[in-house]
Amino acid sequence: MNTPFDASRRIFLRGASAAAVGIGFGPSALMSRTAEAATGAKVFVQIFLRGGIDTLNMVVPYGDPTYYNIRGAIAIPRPGQSGGALRLDDTFGLHPSLSGLLPLWNQGRLAIVDAVGNYDLSRSHFDAQDFMETGTPANKGTTTGWLDRAIKAIPGGSVSEAVAFQSQLPRSFMGSEPVLVASNLTTFNLKVGANWRTEAEAALRGMYGSRQDAVGKVGRETFEAIDTIVRSPVLTSAPANGAVYPNVSIGTSLRQAAAIIKAGLGTRTIFISVGGAFDTHSGQLAAHQTELPRIGDSLAAFAQDLGGLLDDVVVLMVSEFGRTAYVNGSAGTDHGSAHAVFALGGAVRGGRMLGRWPGLSPTQLYQNRDLAATTDFRDVYAEIARKHLGLTDMATLFPGYNVGAGVGLLS
């Protein structure tokens, strides 16, 4: 029969191997990296909108005449009309609920890559998400995530460089590299029952403190990391520069991501997983009026909170796929293919639409129903890996794929 302590021991061991709770660094190593973080260590933040969001209504192709023919009652009006899109250029406009992002576009810190995807991702949420996170479409045998492979290639393994805001390890970080996984940093600690928390922690600290092998070292470093995190005042202080985050999942995660960046913990990659009413098979207009302000206002608050530190940060917001070009009979959209990717940061060549727009006429759609993919998602990831994180081995990062030149996302 398993006791509570037995369960906690298994959970902690999983954390020590980068699967649940814990990061492999101690306060001494942490402090040695603070100066580096403060002087320009690059941070990549990936936001994954799970559910397949309809970016044809987020980035409205009002200049494509077919849009209004196929979108019917859910089409977003043209700029200047009541409830109309917010003009980006002569072809595209933002959904009006994303008004918080327009200043970032105008400041040249926000760019959009349209028609991103890969037809091997499939229209299954679970398969498409797994394939995007491993970076190997149609290959279910890949055992590591693309961000795990990226972290492995970044020098400085004494400090855990990966953070994920969700309840369990995301597929992107699956592998051997240590990862901090927490839904909320203010409650980060051993995941054990409240009634036997103190006893279990004391036993675990004693057990790992006495071991002199690699497992003992990881265990001690993980406990030191826990102590450092829960004591850090920066992680619980108010946002800077008057930033106000929406009290929603993406807002909380971005607020904590900004705190980690400001604290100078040596983190290089942050993964934020966001669920929500994105799978809009019906009632899409109402769903977007709720969900899109949360996204736009949270990103705007993040940029305001970081201030000048945003120069060393790139945020990439993706989904596993887009939605069908045609409205369905329930005022919604079904699983599609390509979607628009949002990129925010100081190095982003913002204020422009990137990628090749394929058009929405029936002959231009994929399988006569979806926005066609003209940019492989791995080319976007690879450009960030090369230009922002300084990596060079794209063959290891994206095995079996010949990475292209990129889309001109970063300066």
C-alpha positions in Angstrom: 0.0 0.0 0.0 1.4 3.4 -1.0 1.6 6.0 1.8 1.5 9.8 1.2 5.2 9.9 1.6 5.6 7.2 -1.1 3.6 9.4 -3.5 5.5 12.5 -2.7 8.8 10.7 -3.2 7.8 9.6 -6.7 6.6 13.1 -7.6 9.8 14.6 -6.4 11.9 12.1 -8.3 9.9 13.0 -11.4 10.6 16.7 -10.7 14.3 15.9 -10.4 14.2 14.4 -13.9 12.5 17.5 -15.3 8.9 16.2 -15.5 6.9 17.8 -12.7 8.4 20.1 -10.1 11.9 21.4 -9.9 14.8 23.0 -11.6 18.4 22.1 -11.5 20.1 25.1 -10.0 21.1 26.5 -6.6 21.2 30.0 -5.3 25.0 30.3 -5.8 24.7 29.5 -9.5 21.6 31.6 -9.7 23.3 34.7 -8.4 26.3 34.2 -10.7 23.9 34.4 -13.7 22.0 37.5 -12.5 24.6 39.9 -14.0 24.4 38.1 -17.3 20.6 38.3 -17.4 20.7 42.0 -16.6 23.2 42.7 -19.4 21.3 41.2 -22.3 20.7 37.5 -22.0 18.0 36.8 -24.7 14.7 35.3 -23.5 12.2 33.5 -25.7 8.6 33.3 -24.6 6.2 31.0 -26.4 2.5 31.3 -25.9 0.5 28.2 -27.1 -3.2 28.9 -27.6 -4.6 25.4 -27.4 -7.8 24.6 -29.3 -7.1 26.0 -32.8 -7.9 29.6 -32.8 -9.5 31.4 -35.8 -6.9 33.9 -36.9 -8.9 34.8 -40.0 -11.0 36.9 -37.6 -8.1 38.0 -35.5 -6.1 39.3 -38.5 -9.0 40.3 -40.8 -8.1 40.1 -44.5 -10.6 42.9 -45.3 -8.8 43.7 -48.5 -9.5 40.2 -49.9 -13.0 40.4 -51.4 -13.6 36.7 -50.9 -13.5 37.1 -47.1 -16.9 38.7 -46.9 -18.4 36.1 -49.2 -17.4 33.1 -47.2 -17.6 34.5 -43.7 -21.2 35.6 -43.7 -22.5 36.8 -40.4 -19.3 36.3 -38.5 -17.2 38.5 -40.8 -15.6 41.5 -39.1 -16.6 44.7 -40.8 -14.0 46.8 -42.7 -12.0 49.5 -40.9 -14.1 52.6 -40.3 -17.4 50.8 -40.1 -19.2 50.1 -36.8 -17.4 47.3 -35.0 -14.8 47.3 -37.8 -11.3 45.9 -37.9 -8.4 48.1 -36.8 -6.4 48.9 -39.9 -2.9 47.5 -40.2 -2.4 48.0 -43.9 -4.4 48.0 -47.1 -5.3 44.3 -46.8 -5.3 43.4 -43.1 -6.8 44.7 -39.8 -6.9 43.6 -36.2 -10.1 42.3 -34.6 -11.4 45.3 -32.7 -11.1 43.4 -29.4 -7.3 43.4 -29.9 -7.1 47.1 -29.6 -4.4 46.8 -26.9 -2.0 45.4 -29.5 -2.4 48.3 -32.0 0.1 50.6 -30.2 2.7 47.9 -30.2 2.2 47.4 -34.0 2.5 51.2 -34.5 5.7 51.3 -32.4 7.3 48.6 -34.6 7.4 45.9 -31.8 4.6 43.6 -33.1 4.7 41.7 -36.3 2.4 39.0 -37.7 3.4 36.1 -39.9 0.3 34.9 -41.8 -0.5 31.5 -43.3 1.8 29.5 -41.0 1.4 25.7 -40.7 2.2 22.3 -42.0 -0.3 19.8 -43.6 1.3 16.9 -41.6 0.1 18.4 -38.4 -3.4 16.9 -39.0 -6.7 18.4 -37.8 -6.6 16.5 -34.5 -6.0 18.9 -31.6 -3.8 16.4 -29.8 -1.7 15.2 -32.7 -1.3 18.7 -34.1 -0.2 20.1 -30.7 2.3 17.2 -30.2 3.8 17.6 -33.6 4.2 21.3 -33.2 5.8 20.8 -29.8 8.2 18.1 -31.0 9.0 20.0 -34.2 8.6 16.8 -36.2 5.2 16.7 -38.0 3.8 13.2 -38.7 6.5 11.6 -36.6 5.1 10.2 -33.4 8.4 8.5 -32.5 10.1 11.7 -31.4 10.8 11.5 -27.7 12.0 15.1 -27.0 10.5 18.5 -27.5 12.0 21.2 -29.7 12.6 23.5 -26.8 14.3 20.7 -24.8 16.7 20.3 -27.7 17.2 24.1 -27.9 18.0 24.4 -24.2 20.4 21.5 -24.5 22.3 23.5 -27.1 22.4 26.8 -25.1 25.6 27.1 -23.0 25.3 27.4 -19.2 23.8 24.2 -17.9 24.4 25.0 -14.3 21.3 27.1 -14.2 17.9 25.8 -15.3 17.0 27.9 -18.3 13.4 26.7 -18.9 10.1 27.6 -17.3 6.6 26.4 -18.2 3.4 27.8 -16.8 1.0 24.9 -16.8 0.0 22.1 -14.6 2.3 19.5 -16.1 5.4 19.4 -18.3 4.6 20.5 -21.9 5.6 18.3 -24.8 7.9 21.2 -26.0 10.2 20.6 -23.0 10.0 16.8 -22.8 13.5 15.4 -22.5 16.5 15.4 -20.3 16.9 19.1 -19.5 15.6 20.4 -16.2 12.5 22.6 -16.3 10.5 24.6 -13.7 6.9 23.6 -14.1 4.3 25.6 -12.1 0.9 27.1 -12.7 1.6 29.8 -10.1 5.1 30.7 -8.8 3.7 32.1 -5.5 2.6 28.6 -4.5 5.5 26.7 -6.1 6.8 24.0 -3.8 6.6 20.3 -3.3 3.3 19.0 -4.6 2.3 16.9 -1.6 -0.8 16.8 0.7 -1.4 19.6 3.1 -1.6 17.4 6.2 1.8 15.7 5.7 3.7 18.4 3.8 6.2 19.3 6.5 7.0 15.7 7.4 7.4 14.7 3.7 9.7 17.6 2.9 11.9 17.0 5.9 12.3 13.4 5.0 13.1 14.2 1.3 15.6 16.9 2.2 17.3 14.5 4.5 17.3 11.6 1.9 18.7 13.7 -0.9 21.1 15.6 1.3 22.9 12.4 2.3 23.3 11.1 -1.2 26.5 11.9 -3.0 25.6 10.7 -6.5 24.0 12.6 -9.4 20.4 12.0 -8.1 21.4 13.5 -4.8 22.9 16.5 -6.4 19.8 17.1 -8.5 17.6 16.7 -5.4 19.7 19.2 -3.4 19.7 21.7 -6.2 16.0 21.4 -6.7 15.3 22.1 -3.0 17.7 25.1 -3.2 15.8 26.3 -6.2 12.5 26.0 -4.4 14.0 28.1 -1.5 15.3 30.7 -3.8 12.0 31.1 -5.7 9.7 31.3 -2.7 12.0 33.9 -1.1 12.5 36.1 -4.2 10.7 39.4 -3.6 10.7 40.3 -7.3 8.4 37.3 -8.2 5.7 38.6 -5.9 6.1 42.4 -6.4 3.7 44.6 -8.3 4.2 45.0 -12.1 6.4 47.9 -13.2 5.5 51.0 -15.1 1.9 51.0 -14.1 1.1 47.8 -16.0 -2.2 46.1 -15.2 -2.7 42.5 -16.2 -6.2 41.0 -16.7 -7.0 38.5 -13.9 -7.1 35.6 -16.3 -4.9 32.7 -17.1 -2.8 34.3 -19.8 -2.5 37.5 -17.8 -1.3 35.7 -14.7 1.2 33.7 -16.7 2.6 36.7 -18.5 2.8 38.7 -15.3 4.9 35.9 -13.8 7.0 35.6 -16.9 7.8 39.3 -16.7 8.7 38.9 -13.0 11.1 36.0 -13.8 12.8 38.1 -16.6 13.1 41.2 -14.3 14.5 39.0 -11.5 17.4 37.9 -13.6 17.2 34.2 -12.9 19.1 33.2 -16.0 15.9 31.9 -17.7 16.2 31.7 -21.5 12.9 30.0 -22.5 9.4 30.4 -21.0 6.4 28.4 -22.2 2.9 29.5 -21.5 0.0 27.2 -22.2 -3.5 28.9 -22.6 -6.8 27.1 -22.9 -10.0 28.8 -23.6 -13.0 29.0 -25.9 -10.8 28.8 -29.0 -12.4 25.7 -30.5 -15.3 27.8 -31.9 -17.5 25.3 -33.7 -20.4 27.6 -32.8 -21.1 31.1 -31.5 -17.7 32.4 -32.5 -18.5 36.1 -32.3 -19.4 35.9 -28.6 -16.4 33.7 -27.8 -13.9 36.1 -29.4 -15.4 39.1 -27.7 -14.5 37.3 -24.4 -11.2 35.7 -25.3 -9.5 38.2 -27.5 -9.4 41.2 -25.1 -7.8 38.9 -22.6 -5.0 38.1 -25.1 -4.5 41.6 -26.3 -4.6 43.3 -23.0 -2.3 40.7 -21.4 0.4 41.1 -24.1 0.1 44.9 -23.8 0.6 44.8 -20.1 3.6 42.5 -20.5 5.3 44.9 -22.8 4.6 47.8 -20.5 5.8 45.9 -17.4 9.1 45.0 -19.0 9.8 48.4 -20.5 13.3 48.4 -21.9 13.9 44.8 -21.0 11.6 43.9 -23.9 14.6 44.6 -26.2 16.0 41.3 -25.1 12.7 39.3 -25.3 10.9 37.7 -28.2 7.3 36.5 -27.6 5.8 34.1 -30.2 2.1 33.3 -30.0 0.9 30.2 -31.9 -1.9 27.7 -32.1 -1.9 24.1 -33.4 -3.9 25.1 -36.5 -6.4 27.7 -37.7 -10.0 27.3 -38.6 -11.9 26.7 -41.8 -12.3 29.7 -44.2 -16.0 29.1 -44.4 -18.5 29.9 -41.7 -20.4 26.8 -40.6 -24.1 26.5 -39.9 -23.7 27.3 -36.2 -22.1 30.7 -36.6 -18.7 29.2 -36.0 -15.7 27.6 -37.8 -14.3 24.1 -37.8 -10.7 22.7 -37.6 -8.5 24.1 -40.4 -4.9 24.4 -41.4 -2.8 27.5 -41.5 -3.0 30.3 -39.0 -1.4 33.7 -38.2 1.5 33.8 -35.7 2.0 36.9 -33.6 5.5 38.0 -32.6 6.4 40.7 -30.1 9.7 42.1 -29.0 12.5 44.6 -29.3 14.2 42.7 -32.1 11.0 42.0 -34.0 10.7 43.8 -37.3 7.3 45.0 -36.3 4.6 47.0 -37.9 4.4 44.6 -40.9 2.7 41.5 -42.2 5.2 38.8 -43.0 4.8 35.5 -45.0 3.0 35.1 -48.3 -0.8 35.6 -48.3 -2.3 32.8 -50.4 -5.7 34.3 -50.9 -9.2 32.9 -50.0 -10.8 32.1 -53.4 -11.8 28.5 -53.8 -8.9 27.6 -56.0 -6.5 29.1 -53.4 -7.8 27.3 -50.4 -6.3 24.1 -49.1 -8.7 21.2 -49.9 -11.2 23.8 -50.9 -11.8 24.7 -47.2 -8.7 26.0 -45.3 -6.3 28.9 -45.5 -3.3 27.4 -47.3 0.0 27.2 -45.5 2.8 29.1 -47.2 5.3 29.2 -44.3 6.3 26.1 -42.4 6.1 26.7 -38.6 9.6 25.3 -38.2 11.0 28.1 -40.3 9.6 30.6 -37.8 10.9 28.7 -34.8 14.3 28.3 -36.5 14.7 32.0 -37.2 14.1 32.7 -33.5 16.5 29.9 -32.5 19.2 31.3 -34.8 18.9 35.0 -34.5 17.6 35.3 -30.9 19.0 32.3 -29.0 22.2 32.1 -31.1 21.8 28.4 -32.1 23.3 27.0 -35.2 22.5 23.3 -35.5 19.1 23.3 -37.1 19.4 19.7 -38.2 19.4 18.6 -34.5 16.7 21.1 -33.6 14.4 20.0 -36.4 15.5 16.6 -37.6 14.5 15.6 -41.1 13.7 19.1 -42.2 15.7 21.4 -44.4 15.2 24.8 -42.6 14.7 27.7 -44.9 16.1 31.3 -44.7 13.2 32.5 -42.5 10.6 35.1 -43.0 12.5 38.2 -42.0 10.9 38.3 -38.5 13.9 39.5 -36.6 16.4 42.2 -37.2 
